[in-house]
Amino acid sequence: MQTLHVKPFSKEKLIEGLYRQFPHRKVQTNLGTVQVRTSGFTVTGNVALKLNPAKGTITTNTSADMAFVYLFFCLPLGIYILAKKSKTKALEEEVVAGLKEILEPAD
């Protein structure tokens, strides 16, 4: 989980920028959340973005952040998520770098 502090922004501008920045990824904007995913449905290939445009904060969330919850409720899925943690972190870092390019960081 990472939190970015940027200048206040427009949600529409951010979503358009995500589509341009990640043409090889699937950007979903359903149910009030924004997600950057790999092409198919995978547990480890998903970065959810919690946006607060008025304050200029973006918080990322991945399945690796909740791996112990998955371990407790579903052991095989939790083990799979822990095994793929490096791929999930790499995707999260890619998304954070793209967000920094799209939006200017706050001073």
Backbone as a chain_set.jsonl record, in Angstrom:
{"seq": "MQTLHVKPFSKEKLIEGLYRQFPHRKVQTNLGTVQVRTSGFTVTGNVALKLNPAKGTITTNTSADMAFVYLFFCLPLGIYILAKKSKTKALEEEVVAGLKEILEPAD", "coords": {"N": [[0.847, -1.165, 0.0], [0.622, 2.118, -0.938], [0.771, 5.652, -0.57], [0.147, 8.524, -2.349], [0.793, 11.985, -2.517], [-0.449, 14.613, -4.176], [-1.081, 17.565, -6.178], [-4.418, 18.935, -6.033], [-6.708, 17.33, -8.268], [-8.428, 16.443, -11.319], [-10.703, 13.821, -11.56], [-11.539, 12.699, -13.961], [-9.523, 13.565, -15.709], [-7.369, 12.142, -14.676], [-8.173, 9.473, -15.137], [-8.32, 9.422, -17.954], [-5.61, 9.884, -18.447], [-4.534, 7.541, -17.342], [-5.514, 5.622, -19.141], [-4.046, 6.38, -21.427], [-1.406, 6.117, -20.483], [-1.172, 3.433, -19.779], [-1.668, 1.493, -22.077], [-1.454, -1.212, -22.506], [-2.578, -2.382, -20.343], [-5.582, -3.104, -18.464], [-7.904, -0.739, -17.62], [-10.207, -0.183, -15.19], [-13.224, 1.321, -14.189], [-15.397, 0.931, -12.363], [-18.158, 0.935, -10.053], [-17.326, 3.092, -8.467], [-14.634, 2.768, -7.913], [-11.24, 2.736, -9.048], [-9.325, 0.684, -11.042], [-6.3, -0.816, -12.065], [-5.444, -3.334, -14.131], [-4.068, -6.545, -15.108], [-4.383, -8.12, -18.326], [-6.199, -10.302, -18.108], [-8.392, -11.85, -15.636], [-6.882, -11.963, -12.653], [-5.725, -12.699, -9.381], [-3.38, -11.61, -8.447], [-2.714, -9.668, -10.316], [-3.718, -6.98, -10.032], [-4.257, -3.629, -9.232], [-5.735, -1.552, -7.07], [-7.065, 1.727, -6.877], [-7.585, 4.214, -4.581], [-9.137, 7.168, -4.659], [-8.905, 10.615, -3.832], [-9.736, 13.336, -5.05], [-10.134, 16.059, -4.343], [-8.496, 16.559, -2.122], [-6.123, 15.68, -3.138], [-4.973, 13.121, -2.883], [-3.89, 9.792, -3.436], [-4.314, 6.425, -2.936], [-2.864, 3.299, -3.151], [-3.794, -0.147, -3.477], [-3.228, -3.558, -3.137], [-3.508, -7.134, -3.67], [-1.494, -8.291, -2.227], [-1.286, -6.749, 0.011], [-3.197, -7.724, 1.672], [-2.571, -10.358, 2.203], [-2.321, -12.008, 4.456], [-4.9, -12.135, 5.421], [-6.098, -13.564, 3.362], [-4.61, -15.91, 3.725], [-5.61, -16.801, 6.175], [-8.36, -17.271, 5.682], [-8.46, -18.726, 3.301], [-6.317, -20.943, 2.61], [-4.782, -22.053, 0.293], [-5.039, -19.967, -1.627], [-3.932, -17.802, -0.269], [-1.268, -18.67, 0.005], [-0.533, -18.734, -2.672], [-0.713, -15.988, -3.305], [1.295, -14.908, -1.662], [3.487, -16.137, -2.85], [3.567, -14.904, -5.324], [4.153, -12.296, -4.742], [6.248, -10.547, -5.501], [5.769, -10.043, -8.219], [3.353, -8.7, -8.013], [4.097, -6.431, -6.542], [5.818, -5.273, -8.394], [4.017, -4.561, -10.422], [2.51, -2.693, -8.976], [4.476, -0.724, -8.491], [4.947, 0.074, -11.116], [2.474, 1.24, -11.744], [2.417, 3.353, -9.864], [4.609, 4.88, -10.739], [3.602, 5.649, -13.227], [1.404, 7.187, -12.391], [2.727, 9.306, -11.154], [3.869, 10.495, -13.373], [1.587, 11.349, -14.718], [0.239, 13.087, -12.946], [1.229, 16.014, -11.186], [3.567, 15.956, -8.544], [2.932, 17.044, -5.157], [4.395, 19.852, -3.48]], "CA": [[0.0, 0.0, 0.0], [1.371, 3.361, -1.041], [-0.056, 6.851, -0.629], [0.757, 9.629, -3.077], [0.216, 13.294, -2.27], [-0.276, 15.452, -5.358], [-1.977, 18.717, -6.199], [-5.793, 18.515, -6.374], [-6.789, 16.947, -9.667], [-9.719, 16.018, -11.858], [-10.757, 12.362, -11.683], [-11.643, 12.39, -15.383], [-8.195, 13.755, -16.294], [-6.547, 11.026, -14.23], [-8.595, 8.25, -15.823], [-7.849, 9.543, -19.332], [-4.162, 9.7, -18.407], [-4.26, 6.117, -17.108], [-5.733, 4.917, -20.412], [-2.924, 6.674, -22.321], [-0.158, 5.648, -19.889], [-1.164, 1.973, -19.714], [-2.498, 0.903, -23.128], [-1.333, -2.67, -22.423], [-3.288, -2.81, -19.137], [-7.016, -2.844, -18.472], [-8.28, 0.239, -16.603], [-11.627, -0.326, -14.893], [-13.741, 2.397, -13.349], [-16.756, 0.573, -11.976], [-18.544, 1.003, -8.647], [-16.625, 4.154, -7.76], [-13.211, 2.494, -7.733], [-10.425, 2.688, -10.256], [-8.402, -0.44, -10.967], [-5.412, -1.104, -13.19], [-5.333, -4.797, -14.093], [-3.495, -7.224, -16.267], [-5.429, -8.343, -19.327], [-7.209, -11.245, -17.631], [-8.695, -11.769, -14.215], [-5.963, -12.649, -11.764], [-5.708, -12.115, -8.042], [-2.144, -10.859, -8.242], [-2.535, -8.653, -11.34], [-4.716, -5.954, -9.82], [-3.924, -2.532, -8.328], [-6.895, -0.686, -6.862], [-6.698, 3.087, -6.522], [-8.569, 4.969, -3.819], [-8.868, 8.543, -5.053], [-9.519, 11.765, -3.176], [-9.266, 14.407, -5.928], [-10.161, 17.367, -3.697], [-7.316, 16.669, -1.257], [-4.939, 15.32, -3.906], [-4.345, 11.899, -2.385], [-4.162, 8.533, -4.127], [-3.817, 5.292, -2.168], [-2.895, 2.049, -3.906], [-4.093, -1.327, -2.69], [-3.047, -4.791, -3.901], [-3.837, -8.345, -2.928], [-0.384, -8.583, -1.323], [-1.529, -6.022, 1.254], [-4.115, -8.5, 2.497], [-2.207, -11.766, 2.032], [-2.57, -12.778, 5.677], [-6.344, -12.39, 5.485], [-6.316, -14.688, 2.455], [-4.049, -17.106, 4.358], [-6.498, -17.24, 7.247], [-9.641, -17.764, 5.175], [-8.302, -19.655, 2.175], [-4.888, -21.235, 2.644], [-4.099, -22.132, -1.011], [-5.008, -18.661, -2.268], [-2.96, -17.004, 0.47], [0.071, -19.13, -0.352], [-0.31, -18.279, -4.046], [-0.482, -14.544, -3.284], [2.624, -14.679, -1.104], [4.477, -16.585, -3.826], [3.582, -13.959, -6.441], [4.221, -10.945, -4.186], [7.18, -9.704, -6.25], [5.097, -9.596, -9.444], [2.342, -7.735, -7.609], [4.806, -5.199, -6.18], [6.324, -4.684, -9.632], [2.877, -3.903, -11.061], [2.18, -1.51, -8.18], [5.5, 0.286, -8.758], [4.697, 0.573, -12.473], [1.312, 2.128, -11.674], [2.816, 4.551, -9.123], [5.45, 5.674, -11.64], [2.7, 6.258, -14.214], [0.625, 8.234, -11.723], [3.62, 10.452, -10.95], [4.01, 11.164, -14.668], [0.321, 11.974, -15.091], [-0.072, 14.173, -12.007], [2.409, 16.641, -10.595], [3.643, 15.771, -7.086], [2.813, 18.253, -4.335], [5.682, 20.285, -2.895]], "C": [[0.896, 1.231, 0.0], [0.386, 4.511, -1.12], [0.737, 7.947, -1.319], [0.034, 10.914, -2.721], [0.569, 14.183, -3.461], [-1.185, 16.665, -5.226], [-3.388, 18.219, -6.501], [-5.945, 18.337, -7.882], [-8.225, 16.602, -10.035], [-9.685, 14.5, -12.051], [-10.809, 11.953, -13.15], [-10.287, 12.514, -16.067], [-7.28, 12.593, -15.914], [-6.894, 9.746, -14.973], [-8.165, 8.277, -17.288], [-6.347, 9.336, -19.412], [-3.775, 8.252, -18.184], [-4.457, 5.302, -18.379], [-4.57, 5.144, -21.373], [-1.621, 6.072, -21.803], [-0.035, 4.127, -19.919], [-2.06, 1.364, -20.796], [-2.486, -0.629, -23.098], [-2.02, -3.237, -21.179], [-4.768, -2.472, -19.28], [-7.325, -1.896, -17.315], [-9.786, 0.131, -16.415], [-12.049, 0.782, -13.936], [-15.169, 2.1, -12.933], [-16.953, 0.684, -10.468], [-17.723, 2.014, -7.846], [-15.152, 3.904, -7.499], [-12.515, 2.502, -9.084], [-9.42, 1.567, -10.052], [-7.574, -0.514, -12.23], [-5.091, -2.584, -13.081], [-4.5, -5.296, -15.257], [-4.662, -7.573, -17.19], [-6.536, -9.275, -18.85], [-7.49, -11.052, -16.158], [-7.697, -12.614, -13.436], [-6.001, -11.955, -10.418], [-4.49, -11.215, -7.869], [-1.947, -9.732, -9.255], [-3.522, -7.512, -11.241], [-4.186, -4.919, -8.837], [-5.148, -1.63, -8.253], [-6.41, 0.685, -6.395], [-7.853, 3.746, -5.775], [-8.227, 6.443, -4.016], [-9.589, 9.534, -4.148], [-9.046, 12.996, -3.943], [-9.21, 15.769, -5.245], [-8.932, 17.592, -2.819], [-6.023, 16.351, -1.994], [-4.222, 14.107, -3.358], [-4.815, 10.694, -3.202], [-3.533, 7.431, -3.293], [-3.957, 4.031, -3.013], [-3.164, 0.894, -2.954], [-3.955, -2.547, -3.601], [-3.454, -5.984, -3.048], [-2.724, -8.709, -1.952], [-0.542, -7.853, 0.007], [-2.412, -6.814, 2.209], [-3.811, -9.998, 2.423], [-2.509, -12.592, 3.278], [-4.052, -13.036, 5.895], [-6.689, -13.562, 4.579], [-5.768, -15.984, 3.044], [-4.996, -17.676, 5.399], [-7.764, -17.886, 6.698], [-9.506, -18.811, 4.074], [-6.812, -19.924, 1.981], [-4.233, -21.324, 1.262], [-3.996, -20.776, -1.716], [-3.997, -17.754, -1.576], [-1.529, -17.381, 0.136], [0.424, -18.672, -1.768], [0.022, -16.786, -4.079], [0.898, -14.233, -2.719], [3.722, -15.091, -2.084], [4.631, -15.591, -4.972], [3.729, -12.509, -5.984], [5.144, -10.032, -4.98], [6.558, -9.199, -7.548], [4.051, -8.533, -9.13], [2.986, -6.399, -7.264], [5.343, -4.506, -7.431], [5.21, -3.957, -10.376], [2.501, -2.636, -10.301], [3.19, -0.392, -8.421], [5.331, 0.893, -10.146], [3.536, 1.565, -12.477], [1.667, 3.424, -10.954], [3.687, 5.453, -9.99], [4.6, 6.361, -12.71], [1.87, 7.369, -13.616], [1.462, 9.481, -11.501], [3.851, 11.211, -12.247], [2.747, 11.92, -15.052], [0.039, 13.204, -14.245], [1.211, 14.725, -11.419], [2.421, 16.388, -9.094], [3.51, 17.095, -6.345], [4.173, 18.587, -3.739], [5.73, 20.006, -1.414]], "O": [[1.8, 1.366, 0.824], [-0.705, 4.367, -1.67], [1.86, 8.26, -0.922], [-1.193, 10.938, -2.633], [1.74, 14.465, -3.715], [-1.961, 16.774, -4.277], [-3.548, 17.189, -7.156], [-5.381, 19.097, -8.669], [-9.103, 16.488, -9.18], [-8.744, 13.964, -12.637], [-10.186, 10.965, -13.54], [-9.929, 11.682, -16.901], [-6.503, 12.117, -16.742], [-6.0, 9.013, -15.395], [-7.697, 7.266, -17.812], [-5.857, 8.686, -20.336], [-2.8, 7.774, -18.764], [-3.672, 4.399, -18.671], [-4.147, 4.215, -22.061], [-0.815, 5.571, -22.588], [1.063, 3.59, -20.065], [-3.098, 0.782, -20.479], [-3.406, -1.267, -23.609], [-2.037, -4.452, -20.987], [-5.152, -1.655, -20.117], [-7.041, -2.212, -16.16], [-10.553, 0.329, -17.358], [-11.327, 1.13, -13.002], [-16.058, 2.929, -13.129], [-16.001, 0.537, -9.703], [-17.46, 1.796, -6.663], [-14.481, 4.756, -6.914], [-13.139, 2.297, -10.125], [-8.746, 1.502, -9.023], [-8.08, -0.303, -13.332], [-4.539, -3.04, -12.079], [-4.259, -4.592, -16.237], [-5.817, -7.33, -16.84], [-7.704, -9.048, -19.165], [-6.896, -10.191, -15.509], [-7.681, -13.839, -13.554], [-6.277, -10.759, -10.333], [-4.57, -10.175, -7.215], [-1.063, -8.899, -9.051], [-4.107, -7.109, -12.246], [-3.724, -5.263, -7.749], [-5.546, -1.021, -9.245], [-5.462, 0.786, -5.615], [-8.969, 3.822, -6.288], [-7.167, 6.908, -3.598], [-10.734, 9.316, -3.752], [-8.073, 13.637, -3.546], [-8.316, 16.562, -5.543], [-8.389, 18.696, -2.781], [-4.941, 16.711, -1.53], [-2.992, 14.06, -3.364], [-5.977, 10.6, -3.597], [-2.345, 7.493, -2.977], [-5.035, 3.733, -3.527], [-2.81, 0.948, -1.776], [-4.499, -2.567, -4.705], [-3.71, -5.85, -1.852], [-2.984, -9.371, -0.947], [0.005, -8.287, 1.02], [-2.375, -6.596, 3.42], [-4.718, -10.816, 2.57], [-2.91, -13.751, 3.17], [-4.423, -14.047, 6.491], [-7.463, -14.443, 4.953], [-6.379, -17.042, 2.889], [-5.166, -18.892, 5.494], [-8.196, -18.929, 7.191], [-10.36, -19.688, 3.943], [-6.135, -19.194, 1.257], [-3.187, -20.705, 1.07], [-2.975, -20.475, -2.335], [-3.279, -17.01, -2.244], [-0.671, -16.51, 0.0], [1.558, -18.268, -2.025], [0.931, -16.366, -4.795], [1.601, -13.375, -3.253], [4.774, -14.454, -2.136], [5.72, -15.456, -5.53], [3.457, -11.589, -6.756], [4.85, -8.845, -5.12], [6.789, -8.056, -7.941], [3.881, -7.578, -9.889], [2.477, -5.347, -7.651], [5.323, -3.278, -7.514], [5.423, -2.865, -10.903], [2.206, -1.611, -10.916], [2.802, 0.77, -8.543], [5.548, 2.091, -10.333], [3.603, 2.605, -13.132], [1.254, 4.497, -11.394], [3.517, 6.672, -9.973], [4.848, 7.516, -13.059], [1.65, 8.393, -14.262], [0.962, 10.596, -11.645], [4.012, 12.431, -12.233], [2.817, 13.0, -15.639], [-0.355, 14.246, -14.769], [2.167, 13.985, -11.183], [1.403, 16.581, -8.429], [3.925, 18.14, -6.845], [4.999, 17.701, -3.521], [6.732, 20.304, -0.762]]}, "num_chains": 1, "name": "protein.A"}
